Amino acid sequence: MARVLFVLNVYPGLGGVETATANLVEALKNDNDIYILAYGGQPGYELPHGVKKAFYFPCQDREGMPEDNVSLYNRILSDCKITHVVNQGIYPFLTNIVLNPGRDPKVKVISVLHAVPGYEKKDYWCQEHIRKSGIFKKTARRILAWAGIHGGYRKFVRSRQDACRKSVDEGDRVVLLCDHYMDEFMDRYRIGDGREKLCAIPNSLSVYYTSVNVPDMASKENIILYVGRLSAEKNVRLMLQTWRKAQPSLAGWKFVIVGDGPLRGELEAMAVRDKLVNIEFAGAVADPSIYYKKARILFLMSKYEGFPLALMEAQRFGLVPVAYKASSGVASIVGNDGGVLLHSLSINNAAEEIIRLAADSEKLDALGKAAYRLSDRYRIDIVAGKWRNLLK
């Protein structure tokens, strides 16, 4: 039996990393002791029953390595007799603590990149204070970054690149979310030796989603669905613009947005200003399956994605994804007749694809059934088996 410590930024919570962790805890809890270490949890979310004990960092400073946080981490490894650490996210502030020089070197460290390699270059521009700065400041930052003399940008990107390299150099394994990311990771982070430390294990469906039977396509409604965080990198604004373009040709269809985030107020105001009709902001829900059961199309135009759970979950309920090819991870889920891949962030192209798909109910049904079959790859029993082999 392994004694596994998951180290996260936030836990429990609603985000993709938090959900992926909850699924993994559920899969491994019967034959492993599971512990959690995080900076805090989101209100309203409870720890899974499979967690033996949760610890929280005393210092909320995410710069450097606060002594109290390092001390707590090293003490947990000793007191709980931890055999494996799973570093969820390879965030610099976590990676430096997890791989601190004073740790017990016998404890195996597995780091998981829950993003596409190279995400950091786009992630910088999606930060709230960057996004909300004035047009002149934004333009100046872009020019300085392009010229290689923007100190803030260089520090942000370098810290994440250093964390990825450190996870290979000083850790025992690095888990990527699909095979396609192996070469990308090696190239992006200039990994010379160490490929043997890389492996690919996708995120899994939960126990509940794994048990879902073949969906009844006849019971579905004409709903286009988005499920996810309402933040800059998700490009929900672009989806609203696409809906404005497409809705005159989609009589009887509705666009439902499930999720919450910093841009919700702006997006709702935009919908009112642009007089968008047949649109609903459903807010955050603990279990989006009530929407998956009814909807026919999942719409996703994120600027970058690692291996989005919403795509896998939607396919399990027979939804047809219409998704921008933001990464090899997205392409690997949607490809092979599992949906429609958008090769650009063109509003016109996205609207045309949705209109074409919505008009062809036979194709929708066929693609929905194919999507369900493809989702078997992400059943929790299959993914958990790969994790058990890794822990061994």
C-alpha positions as MATLAB code, in Angstrom:
seq = 'MARVLFVLNVYPGLGGVETATANLVEALKNDNDIYILAYGGQPGYELPHGVKKAFYFPCQDREGMPEDNVSLYNRILSDCKITHVVNQGIYPFLTNIVLNPGRDPKVKVISVLHAVPGYEKKDYWCQEHIRKSGIFKKTARRILAWAGIHGGYRKFVRSRQDACRKSVDEGDRVVLLCDHYMDEFMDRYRIGDGREKLCAIPNSLSVYYTSVNVPDMASKENIILYVGRLSAEKNVRLMLQTWRKAQPSLAGWKFVIVGDGPLRGELEAMAVRDKLVNIEFAGAVADPSIYYKKARILFLMSKYEGFPLALMEAQRFGLVPVAYKASSGVASIVGNDGGVLLHSLSINNAAEEIIRLAADSEKLDALGKAAYRLSDRYRIDIVAGKWRNLLK';
ca = [
       0.000    0.000    0.000;
       1.321    3.423   -0.970;
       0.924    6.485    1.217;
       0.311    9.312   -1.261;
       0.440   13.057   -0.589;
      -1.259   15.243   -3.221;
       0.134   18.803   -3.154;
      -2.082   21.455   -4.747;
      -2.703   25.181   -4.924;
      -6.399   24.868   -3.967;
      -8.298   21.844   -2.640;
     -11.132   21.034   -2.517;
     -12.592   23.154   -5.299;
     -14.355   23.297   -8.647;
     -11.420   23.741  -11.070;
     -10.068   21.167  -13.486;
      -7.050   20.206  -11.334;
      -9.285   19.892   -8.273;
     -11.814   17.722  -10.122;
      -9.098   15.515  -11.626;
      -7.633   15.055   -8.135;
     -11.027   14.159   -6.644;
     -11.521   11.498   -9.334;
      -8.070   10.050   -8.685;
      -8.595   10.005   -4.922;
     -11.846    8.112   -5.440;
     -10.098    5.568   -7.673;
      -7.102    4.955   -5.402;
      -8.582    5.253   -1.911;
      -9.295    1.547   -1.348;
      -5.703    0.346   -1.643;
      -3.731    3.511   -0.759;
      -3.657    6.049    2.070;
      -4.358    9.490    0.609;
      -3.255   12.814    2.144;
      -3.710   16.403    0.907;
      -1.556   19.514    1.278;
      -2.816   22.812   -0.189;
      -2.934   26.562    0.357;
      -6.664   26.407    1.039;
      -9.995   25.199   -0.300;
     -12.953   26.865   -1.968;
     -15.958   27.488    0.321;
     -18.833   25.089   -0.188;
     -16.723   22.120   -1.297;
     -15.995   19.154    0.948;
     -13.018   16.830    0.988;
     -13.666   13.413   -0.604;
     -14.218   10.612    1.893;
     -11.107    8.898    0.570;
      -8.797   11.560    2.051;
      -7.186   10.318    5.266;
      -6.088   13.797    6.360;
      -5.722   17.259    4.836;
      -3.091   19.861    5.745;
      -2.921   23.542    4.764;
       0.135   25.752    4.373;
       0.405   28.296    7.236;
       1.967   30.987    5.006;
      -0.019   32.170    1.985;
       3.024   33.775    0.335;
       3.526   32.101   -3.041;
       6.905   33.704   -3.715;
      10.047   31.773   -2.890;
       9.949   29.035   -0.246;
       8.446   30.283    3.053;
      10.251   28.471    5.866;
       7.034   27.486    7.669;
       5.624   25.883    4.514;
       8.791   23.909    3.786;
       8.942   22.783    7.401;
       5.333   21.579    7.355;
       5.849   19.681    4.097;
       8.981   17.889    5.351;
       7.271   17.058    8.647;
       4.261   15.534    6.848;
       6.566   13.295    4.810;
       8.102   11.999    8.032;
       5.091   11.837   10.359;
       2.702   10.273    7.816;
       5.384    7.980    6.358;
       4.610    9.269    2.857;
       5.943    7.055    0.033;
       4.839    9.162   -2.965;
       4.182   12.869   -3.534;
       1.983   13.966   -6.445;
       2.745   17.573   -7.366;
      -0.452   18.689   -9.092;
       0.238   21.431  -11.625;
       4.011   22.029  -11.499;
       3.375   25.554  -10.231;
       6.727   27.157   -9.292;
       5.663   27.914   -5.708;
       4.670   24.262   -5.163;
       7.514   22.642   -7.101;
      10.175   24.480   -5.099;
       8.643   23.248   -1.834;
       8.033   19.691   -3.046;
      11.633   19.393   -4.255;
      13.273   21.379   -1.451;
      16.861   20.317   -0.579;
      15.937   19.139    2.940;
      13.193   16.703    1.922;
      13.425   12.946    2.424;
      15.087   11.772   -0.823;
      13.545    8.296   -0.504;
      10.054    9.700   -1.115;
       9.160    9.463   -4.818;
       8.004   12.733   -6.418;
       5.587   12.607   -9.375;
       4.786   15.955  -11.006;
       1.739   16.372  -13.245;
       1.456   19.113  -15.880;
      -2.281   19.848  -16.152;
      -1.735   22.077  -19.185;
      -0.312   22.072  -22.667;
       3.492   22.490  -22.716;
       4.244   26.158  -23.335;
       0.997   27.355  -21.737;
       2.873   29.957  -19.682;
       3.398   32.306  -22.649;
      -0.359   32.681  -23.106;
      -1.216   32.431  -19.429;
       0.700   35.625  -18.647;
      -1.654   37.732  -20.771;
      -4.737   36.242  -19.111;
      -3.833   37.477  -15.633;
      -6.513   39.759  -14.235;
      -4.307   42.835  -13.708;
      -2.780   42.472  -17.191;
      -6.126   41.989  -18.889;
      -7.678   45.000  -17.175;
      -4.838   47.439  -17.931;
      -5.391   50.260  -20.419;
      -4.839   49.899  -24.158;
      -1.590   51.887  -24.153;
      -0.138   49.847  -21.309;
      -1.197   46.600  -22.981;
       0.386   47.626  -26.258;
       3.613   48.690  -24.536;
       3.795   45.355  -22.708;
       3.304   43.432  -25.955;
       6.070   45.377  -27.712;
       8.475   44.943  -24.803;
       7.692   41.216  -24.558;
       8.223   40.781  -28.303;
      11.573   42.586  -27.991;
      12.562   40.346  -25.081;
      12.951   43.200  -22.579;
       9.698   42.947  -20.594;
      10.961   42.015  -17.125;
       7.589   40.918  -15.717;
       6.812   38.696  -18.680;
      10.276   37.140  -18.689;
      10.127   36.420  -14.944;
       6.657   34.863  -15.201;
       7.548   32.620  -18.151;
      11.001   31.672  -16.873;
       9.710   30.656  -13.421;
       7.284   28.174  -14.974;
       9.845   26.847  -17.425;
      12.343   26.395  -14.600;
       9.738   24.496  -12.565;
       9.137   22.088  -15.469;
      12.862   21.459  -15.888;
      13.298   21.026  -12.143;
      10.477   18.464  -12.031;
      12.497   16.342  -14.490;
      15.967   16.970  -13.103;
      15.173   16.490   -9.416;
      11.916   14.502   -9.434;
      11.198   10.875  -10.287;
       8.440   11.093  -12.911;
       6.558   13.754  -14.872;
       3.042   12.889  -16.018;
       1.707   14.570  -19.161;
      -1.911   14.323  -20.252;
      -1.399   12.714  -23.662;
       1.330   11.073  -25.755;
       1.487   14.063  -28.115;
       2.806   16.238  -25.294;
       5.999   14.186  -24.839;
       7.955   15.776  -27.700;
       6.376   19.179  -27.060;
       7.507   19.081  -23.420;
      11.056   18.058  -24.370;
      11.296   20.843  -26.966;
       9.576   23.649  -25.043;
      11.615   23.201  -21.885;
      14.863   22.151  -23.564;
      15.037   18.803  -21.796;
      18.241   17.121  -22.951;
      18.254   13.896  -20.968;
      15.343   12.644  -18.951;
      12.795   11.478  -21.497;
      12.621    8.179  -19.608;
      11.087   10.129  -16.719;
       8.127   11.255  -18.839;
       4.895    9.287  -19.169;
       1.381   10.018  -20.417;
      -1.747    9.416  -18.339;
      -4.965   11.296  -19.190;
      -7.409   12.701  -16.689;
     -10.255   10.338  -15.902;
     -14.002   10.437  -15.774;
     -15.449   10.152  -12.276;
     -17.022    6.937  -10.989;
     -20.446    8.394  -11.736;
     -19.607    9.477  -15.282;
     -17.876    6.156  -15.981;
     -21.126    4.331  -15.125;
     -23.270    6.373  -17.567;
     -25.044    4.163  -20.113;
     -25.379    4.836  -23.837;
     -27.310    8.125  -24.046;
     -30.833    8.334  -25.416;
     -30.401   10.791  -28.273;
     -34.182   11.132  -28.750;
     -34.565   12.667  -25.282;
     -32.129   15.516  -25.938;
     -33.067   19.150  -26.517;
     -31.664   21.706  -28.939;
     -29.122   23.124  -26.516;
     -25.566   24.284  -27.196;
     -23.592   24.100  -23.953;
     -20.459   25.621  -22.482;
     -19.124   24.280  -19.174;
     -16.114   25.921  -17.537;
     -14.614   28.902  -15.818;
     -15.626   32.360  -17.033;
     -12.114   33.736  -17.401;
     -10.037   35.316  -20.151;
      -8.287   32.180  -21.398;
     -11.633   30.427  -22.006;
     -12.628   32.945  -24.711;
     -16.302   33.007  -23.720;
     -16.567   36.522  -25.182;
     -15.697   35.041  -28.597;
     -18.373   32.380  -28.130;
     -20.967   35.056  -27.416;
     -19.938   36.828  -30.612;
     -20.302   33.509  -32.454;
     -23.772   33.017  -30.964;
     -24.770   36.515  -32.125;
     -23.666   35.556  -35.639;
     -25.328   32.130  -35.618;
     -28.578   32.658  -33.706;
     -30.668   33.992  -36.658;
     -30.107   30.592  -38.318;
     -30.724   28.562  -35.146;
     -34.456   28.916  -34.500;
     -35.438   26.724  -31.572;
     -31.885   26.421  -30.234;
     -30.571   27.777  -26.931;
     -27.046   28.580  -25.691;
     -26.490   27.662  -22.015;
     -23.340   28.774  -20.179;
     -22.535   26.789  -17.036;
     -19.811   28.179  -14.807;
     -18.646   31.204  -12.889;
     -15.530   33.354  -12.786;
     -14.117   36.874  -12.892;
     -15.678   37.744  -16.258;
     -19.253   36.713  -15.498;
     -20.510   40.271  -14.938;
     -18.853   41.553  -18.121;
     -20.214   38.676  -20.191;
     -23.773   39.060  -18.889;
     -23.597   42.791  -19.624;
     -22.325   42.037  -23.131;
     -25.267   39.680  -23.745;
     -27.713   42.414  -22.733;
     -25.921   45.131  -24.714;
     -25.797   43.014  -27.879;
     -29.442   41.908  -27.433;
     -28.551   38.222  -27.484;
     -31.595   35.977  -27.245;
     -32.105   32.366  -26.172;
     -29.066   32.504  -23.900;
     -28.798   31.460  -20.254;
     -26.061   32.005  -17.671;
     -26.640   29.075  -15.316;
     -23.782   29.872  -12.929;
     -21.594   27.318  -11.176;
     -23.131   23.925  -10.473;
     -21.629   21.052   -8.494;
     -22.811   18.470  -11.032;
     -23.219   19.651  -14.650;
     -24.676   16.281  -15.705;
     -28.199   17.754  -15.596;
     -27.132   19.927  -18.534;
     -25.093   17.214  -20.276;
     -28.170   14.971  -20.319;
     -30.231   17.572  -22.178;
     -27.731   19.268  -24.507;
     -26.657   18.147  -27.979;
     -23.526   20.253  -28.680;
     -20.633   21.322  -26.446;
     -18.942   24.553  -27.568;
     -15.342   25.361  -26.586;
     -13.031   28.084  -27.948;
     -10.358   28.333  -25.230;
      -7.058   30.005  -26.096;
      -5.267   27.059  -24.505;
      -6.310   23.818  -22.837;
      -4.392   20.866  -21.464;
      -6.906   18.016  -21.453;
     -10.317   19.532  -20.692;
     -12.565   17.427  -18.485;
     -15.644   19.117  -19.927;
     -14.924   17.554  -23.339;
     -14.610   14.060  -21.877;
     -17.683   14.446  -19.682;
     -19.773   15.867  -22.518;
     -18.816   12.996  -24.842;
     -19.929   10.540  -22.150;
     -23.443   11.957  -22.464;
     -23.437   11.920  -26.246;
     -22.777   15.614  -26.816;
     -20.914   16.536  -29.985;
     -17.984   18.838  -29.194;
     -17.322   21.811  -31.454;
     -13.922   22.842  -30.119;
     -10.995   24.983  -31.164;
      -7.812   22.952  -31.613;
      -6.053   24.756  -28.778;
      -3.690   21.849  -28.164;
      -2.834   18.285  -29.105;
      -4.806   17.272  -26.020;
      -8.023   18.768  -27.395;
      -7.358   17.188  -30.798;
      -6.773   13.749  -29.268;
     -10.163   13.865  -27.496;
     -12.228   15.293  -30.345;
     -10.486   13.596  -33.291;
     -11.531   10.315  -34.944;
     -15.176   11.375  -35.396;
     -15.566   12.402  -31.758;
     -16.707   15.899  -32.717;
     -15.796   18.906  -34.853;
     -12.353   20.543  -34.562;
     -12.053   24.251  -35.305;
      -8.649   25.083  -36.764;
      -8.897   28.821  -36.157;
     -10.582   31.225  -33.733;
     -12.720   32.610  -36.542;
     -16.212   33.664  -35.493;
     -17.549   33.107  -39.016;
     -16.069   29.623  -39.279;
     -17.337   28.577  -35.839;
     -20.844   29.897  -36.596;
     -20.931   28.054  -39.924;
     -19.877   24.745  -38.311;
     -22.496   25.030  -35.576;
     -25.255   25.972  -38.027;
     -24.303   23.093  -40.334;
     -24.259   20.594  -37.461;
     -27.505   21.827  -35.900;
     -29.294   21.398  -39.241;
     -28.302   17.721  -39.576;
     -29.952   15.696  -36.809;
     -28.801   12.350  -38.243;
     -25.169   13.459  -38.198;
     -25.604   14.846  -34.690;
     -26.928   11.500  -33.462;
     -24.159    9.539  -35.192;
     -21.405   11.794  -33.852;
     -22.954   11.736  -30.366;
     -22.877    7.934  -30.284;
     -19.295    7.906  -31.576;
     -18.317   10.431  -28.887;
     -19.755    8.160  -26.197;
     -17.760    5.177  -27.481;
     -14.539    7.234  -27.553;
     -15.080    8.337  -23.954;
     -14.474    4.751  -22.800;
     -10.762    5.591  -23.000;
     -11.161    7.812  -19.947;
     -13.106    5.450  -17.690;
     -11.841    5.709  -14.143;
     -10.914    2.019  -13.900;
      -8.653    2.281  -16.961;
      -6.910    5.486  -15.849;
      -6.578    4.281  -12.252;
      -4.845    1.133  -13.496;
      -2.183    3.286  -15.148;
      -1.678    5.233  -11.924;
      -1.348    2.050   -9.887;
       1.344    0.810  -12.245;
       3.143    4.137  -11.897;
       3.018    4.049   -8.092;
       4.494    0.566   -8.157;
];
